[in-house]
Amino acid sequence: MSTIGDGTRAVRAGLPEPQQYEPTLPGPVFAAHFHLSGEPVGPYTYGRETNPTWTHLEKAIGELEAPGEEVVTTVFASGMAAISAVLFSQTRAGDIVVLPNDGYQALPLVREQLEAYGVEVRTAPTGGDAQLAALEGAKLLWIETPSNPGLDVCDVRKLVEAAHAGGTLVAVDNTLATPIGQRPLDLGADFAVASDTKGMTGHGDILLGHVTCRDADLAAGVRRWRKVVGAIPGPMEAWLAHRSLATLQLRIERQCATALTLAEALTKRSEVTGLRYPGLPSDPSYPVAVRQMRRFGSVVSFELADRETAERFLEALRLVDDATSFGGLRSTAERRGRWGGDAVSEGFVRFSVGAEDPEDLLADVAQALDAATR
């Protein structure tokens, strides 16, 4: 699997050996318990610990995260469950954790909980590799690149080298890029983490997350945390996720190409300011992004004059849902400031490009901008 293309890998990932008259991808296994005589040493014992449907999905994600390598993937009920599993399984009172101060909106809640448990938390921006200055003595560095929603990018290899030199573990939230766009383990990270609610599954109909590690001991801690807190996915969600992975490369290729086209079109609109897309050569993150990313994601962010202008723009869109989240087949956009947790202007728009025909999507954005600013 290490030499085939991304599309072939996505279609074949995690499938069991063919069996006559059996489906290519076995259906979801609904079981709270399994037949278990004697000592509990088999692969499936109790539904909170293991499930065959998870096994297929975890194998598939591992093949996408690190083709041809032995890795351990653990799937979770949500992206936040995956994030929490890494941070809380690897740290203790007195440890130091370095977080981005411009990352996912729920990270401040995680910070509060870490501090309540006696963990010191330092923060720094993603851009400019600013987290380097906060690494001394840290147990764990948490990287989010590209950052959400600002789309800043940091040099993962540089941060990993500095962190490892001081004995610091590194986790990378790769939600925006997916393994099709960026592979954190190839860049030296200890943990590749993602909310699979977004681009990995791409249909906007399930919540899921995962953590992938090369180191079996680190993975064991993550998996133990899942067992302790019970943050397990349902078998139906896991099966739907595996089914969705087959189209991952197709979806991401289309979405990333259209996102770049949209970003290029927005550079020509005078009412648009603060435009960010890592794949745009004029973007400040481009020099770093082009070295470590193979595709640049489906999200474009920009600013309009004020809250009212942004809301008029969103209301005028005909092919784009005003909804939170990103990475889905149907384009979504939102005025991110409505949540109150991100350091963005009132007119800041996070736009997630879907799989619509590019010409249709660009025409819709153009007419919505015209309607919002006339």
Phi, psi and omega in degrees: 000353184280344186251352181275167182284166182300320181294315178297317180298317181297321181291325186260348191301131172076004181286140178286169176300138182300139174231134183307128175073008176257153180293154179300313175246110182302147180292169182296141178261114179262108183202127171275331178216167182230156174302130188207089176264152178073209183287141182279071185247001182281176183288334184231116186237311183212145191294344176275346184257316185211155177203136181302327180293321174298318184303314179298316181293317180296321176296318180297313181296320177300320179294330178281323181286324185211078184304130176078005182246160175272112178226167177240124177248139177235126180262151186228169182290342180197169175297319179295327176296321178293315178301312181297323181299318179292308186295320185270340177278337187256355184236154178225169177305133182097344177285165178241133177239138177250121180244157170285145177266006180232026184267199184306144189303330183277352181301323176300328176292321176296319179301315179302318182289320176301314181295326177296333178270005176089015177267132176280131181242126173249148179229153177202158180293158176289313184297150178069014181054038186295339180293343177305322185288347184253009190280337190305122177078005185284145175276324186214134173252127178252120181248139172232109184213124354298150181284155181241118015254002190282343176065032169283155182232140174243164181277099186298315181301315181297315180294320179297314180300316179293319181295311182296328178298332179257011179079020182264132174284154182231127173243139179239121172280111187252023187301314184294323186273324192063165179296342176291330181262332185198138179241099183303324181294325176294335180271003174104356183294154177274330181228130168254123188234146176204150164274109181280358170302331189269237189295331183301316180261325162074002183250357177065028184235000178219157170253134182194157174209167177210159172229130177238134181226150168277321186282119184295326180291318176297317180297323180297322178295320178295315182292324177296321179298318178301317180295318184294315184266350177071030184275060189259146175282152171289152180298327179293317178298318180296319179293317178298322179297315180297316176304318183290332181299334182300330180259011186304308182295319178301313182295310185295319177303311182295314184295318180293320179296317180290325178299318177295318178298319178296315180300317178298319179294322182291336177296341182266000181259116185293336181281351180263127177233169175059029182295132177227130168202119188300337181273000178274122184305334179276354181287139181299337179273351187303314183302323177282315184301319185291340178278331188240351180248141176265335174215156196250010173094170185260359188256133173239135177239149180198171181239141169250174194303320184196181182301315184297318179297316179298319181291323175296320177300311183295321180293329183280344180294136182253333183252006187234128179278136172278094186208156176276180187076179183199173175088004183272167179295329176264129181298142175228157175208152177206155170279104192294334181295347182295339181276336176081000185256355181250146179277072181230162179286165180294337180262012183287129180241127171259120186245120179256117184279130179263210185252017177296163174300130184305319182298320180293317182294315180295322177296321179295317179296319181297314181292327179291321175296319178298315181294326184283337189241002181288000000 
